[in-house]
């Protein structure tokens, strides 16, 4: 019985940890600039913000939170570029105007 109680307790603790730290886990698993456009365009607004924030951090090499205006402007740019990329697998870090016309 002691082992069953311990396993049950551990299971409950793990579930609580996962629920409490869901955004932390999501941020850790988020690919940032390596996210393909076809995945990015289907993300909800909060996940897009997480993706773009990580992307900006990857581009700048700075782990501090970027300014909200930088994130907002980058979201707009990536939204427009990814919506028109001929190759849906293009990572957001490579999305550009040329990709609208060429299958990059």
Secondary structure, DSSP 8 states (H G I E B T S, - for coil): -HHHHHHHHHHHHHHHHHHHTHHHHHHHH--GGGSBHHHHTTS-HHHHHHHHHHHHHHHHT--S---HHHHHHHHHHHHHHHHH-SSTT-BGGG--THHHHS--
